[in-house]
Amino acid sequence: MPNLELPEETPIKAVPYPRGFEKQFERFLVQMVRDITTQFENQTIKKLNKSTVNKFEDQQVGNYANVFLGLSKAATRKIKKRYDDERISKNIKRTLLALSNENRRAFFSRVESQTGIDAQQLIQREGLTPQINALILETDQWAKRLRDDTLTEITANTLRVMATGARLEDVVSEFAQTAGKRRENAKFVARNQITTYNGLLNKIRYQKAGIRRAIWVTAQDERVRPSHVDRSGKEFDLDEGLFSSRWQDAASRTGFFVQMRGPTYHTRRGRKQWLTH
C-alpha cells in the first residue's frame, strides 16, 4: 500500500490496546495449562500406590521414581495428542487474525475521520498478509513452548521432590504449587505475546500508511516503569525507536522493548499516543 498523502503534522490517535483479545488468549493458554497439569497428575501421581507408600525412603526412591517416569512418558504422549500442534495453531491464528482485523478497522476509521480518506479503499490496498503471518507464527511457537515447558517442569520438579525422600503428600503439594506457577506463566505469555503482536502490527501498519513520528505518553500510574516515565512526552521517529540515556536496561540496549512490546506503538492501561505524518 503506498503511503498516505496526509497534511503535515496531521494527528492520528493510536487505536486502543486490545484487552479483550488479551483475555481471550489468556483463557485459552490458562485452560491448556490447567488441562495439562490435571491430566498429568491423574495419570501419574494419583496412580502411585498410596496404600503402601507412606514415604519415599532412600531404598524406595529409585523404584518409585522409575515407576513415575514411565507413567509420565505415557501421560505426556496423551497430552501432546490432546493439545497437538494443529489445535494450538488454529486457536492462535483465529485469535490473532481477529485482532488484526479489528486493529485495521479501528486504525483506518481514525485515519478517515482525521483526513477524509475513505477507509474501505485503504483496507483493500493494505497488503500486510506476509507480515501478519510471520507475527502469528512467532506467537504460535511461544504457545507450543508453553505446553512443552509445562510438561518438562512438572516432571522434573516431581522427580526432584521424590529424590529428597519426601512423603507422597508432599509430592502432591509440590505438584499443586508448580501447576499454579505454570498457570501464572500462561497469563504472562498471553499478555506478553498480545502486546508484542499488537505493537509490531501497529508499527508496520502505521509506517505503511506513511506515519513516521510518534509521541510517547504513559498512563502515569504506579505500574509505569521509571524508564517509561522518563520518555513520556518525547517525540521520536518510528524507524529509530526511543531510548533514554538514564535507563540503560537490557531491553533498552537491544531495542526490543521499544520496538516490540513497549507503549510506543499501542495504547494500554490508559496510555495514549498521537502519531504524525
N, C-alpha and C positions, 0 to 999 in steps of 0.2 A: 504494500500500500504506500503510495507516495506521501510525503509529509504534507500536513495541512498548511494552507496559507492563512495563518492566524495573524491578526493585527499584533504589532509589537506589544509585549507585556500584557497579553490577554490572560487574566487569571482563570485557571481551571482547578476547582476544588477537587481534591482526591476522593475517590469512592470510599465508602465506609469499610472498615475491616469486617470480613465475613464470619462473624462469631457463630452464626447458625451452622455454617458448614464445618467450623472447627468442632462444635459439639456433636455434629453428625458423625464426623470422622472419629472423634474420641469414643463415641458409643460403640462403634464397630471394633476398634482396637482393644478397648477395655473388655468387651464381651469376648473377643477372641482369646485374650489372656485368661479371663475367668474360666472359659470352657477348657482351655488347655490345662490349667492347674487343677481344676476339678476332676477332669477325666484322668489325668496323670495320677493324682492321689488315689482315686478309686481303683485304679488298675495296678498300683504298685504298693504303696504303704499300707493301704487297707487290706491287702491280700496277704500281708505277712501274718504269721501265726501268733496272734496276741495272747492266746491262752497258754502258750508255752514259753513265750519270750517276754520276760519282765524287764530284762536289761540286756543290752548288748555288751556282755562281758568280753574280756580280751580274747578268750578262746572261741567266742562266737562271732566276733566281728567279721572275719573273712567269710565265713559261711553265709551269714545273712546279708552281707554286702554283695556277695555274688548272686544270691537269690534276687535281691533288689535290682541289681544291674540288669539281670536277664529280663525282669518284669519291665524295667524302664525302657529297654530297647523295643520290646513289643508294643508298649504304650506309645512310644514316640512314633513308630511306624503308623499306628492307627490315627494318631492326632494329625500327622502330616497328610494323611489321606483325607481327613475331615476338613482341615484347613490347608488345602493344596494351593499351589501357586496360582492356578486358574481362578479359584474362588477369591483369593486376595486381590489379584489383578483386576478382576471385574468390578469389585466393590470400589477400589480406588479410582479406576477410570470413570465410573459412573459419578462419583462424588466430585472429582476434580474437573470433569467436563462441565458439570452443572455449575460449579463455582466460576469457571472461566466464562460461561455464557452470561451469568448474572453480572460478573465484573465488566464484561464487554458492554452489556446493555446499559449499566449504570454510568460507565465512563462516557460512552458516546452520547448518552442523553444529556450529560453535563456539558459536553462539547457543543451539542446542538443548542442548548439553552443560552450558552455564552456567545456563540458565533453565528447561529442561524444556519449552519451547515446541516443538511439532512442526515440524521443518524443512521437510517437504514442503508443509505448509499455507502457510508463509512464502514458499516458492518460487512457489507457484501465485498468490499475491497480489501478487507484487513489482511487475510492470508497468513495467519500465525500458526497453522496446524503443525508444522515441523517442530517449532519451539515448544508448543504446548505438549506434544507427545513426548519430547525429551524431558520436560519437567515432570510429567506423570510417571515416567519410567524411574526417575530418581526417587520419588516418593514410594513407588512400588517396592524398590529394593529395601528401603528402610522398614517397611511393614513386614516383609519377609524375614528381615534380620531380627525384628522384634520377636516373631514366632520362634525362630531358631535359638536366639539368645535365651529366651524364657525356658525352653526345654533344656538347654545346656546348664543354665544356672540352677534350676530346681533339682536336677540330677546331681550335680557336683556338690551343692550345699547339703543335700540329704546324705550323701556318702561321707562328707566331712563330719557331720554330727554323729553318724554311726561309728566312725573311727575313734571318737572320743569315749566310747563306751556308755553313751547316754541311754536313758530309758526310752522305750518306744513312744511314750507320751511326749518326751522332749523332742523326738524326731518330728512328731506330728505338729507340735507347737512351732518349731523352727520352720517347718514347711509352710505353715499358715502365714508367718511373718514374711517369708520370701515371696509368697504369692501376692501379698498385699503390696510389697515394694514393686513387683512387676506390673501391677495394675497402675500404680502411680507413674511408673516409667512409660506406660502406654499413653497416659494423659499428656505427658511431656512430649512424646514423639508426635502425637496428634497436633498439639499446639505448635510445636517447632516446624513441622512439615507444612502445615497450612499457612503459617506465617511466611516460610521460605517460598512456597509456591506462589502465594498471593503477592509477595514483594517482588519476586522476579517477573511475574506476569505483568504487574503494574509497570515495572521499569521498561520492559520490552514494548508493552502497548503504548506507553506514553512517548517513548522515543520514536516508535514507528509513526506516531501521529504528529511528529515534529516538535514535541515538547523537549526542551533541553535543560531547563533550570528548575530548581525546586527550593522551597523554604522549609526548614526543619522546625517543627513546633511540637513540644512534648505535651503530655496530659497534665504535667505539673502536680502529680500525686506522689504518694510515698513510695510507689513501686518503680518510679523512673530512675534509671541508673544515673549516677553523677556525671558520667561521660556524655549522656544524652542531654542532661540539663545544660552542660557546657556548650553544646551545639545548638541549643534552641534559638530560633530566630535567625539562624545563619542561612544565607542563600548559597547554593552550590550547583555545580554542573553535574548532571546525571551520569555522564561518562566517567567522571573522576571520583564521584562519591564525596563524602565529607568526613574529615578526620580532625581530631582535636589533639593539639600538641600537649595538653595537660594530662590526657588519659591514654597512655600507650599500652593498653592491654593487648592480648594476643589477637582478639577479634579485630581491633583497630589496625594493627600492623598488617594483617593479612587482607583487610578489606572485606572479610566475609560478612561481618555483622552489618556494615553499612550497605554493602551491595546486595546482600541476600536476605537478611532477616530483620533488619532494624526498622524503626519507624520512618525511615527515609521515604519509602515508597508506598506506605499504606497507613490507613487510619486504624488505630486500635486503642481501646480503653480511653477514648476521648482525644487521642492525638489527631491533629489535623495538619494538612499541608496544602499549599496552593502552588500549582505548577504554572510556569510561564513559558511562552514560546521564545 
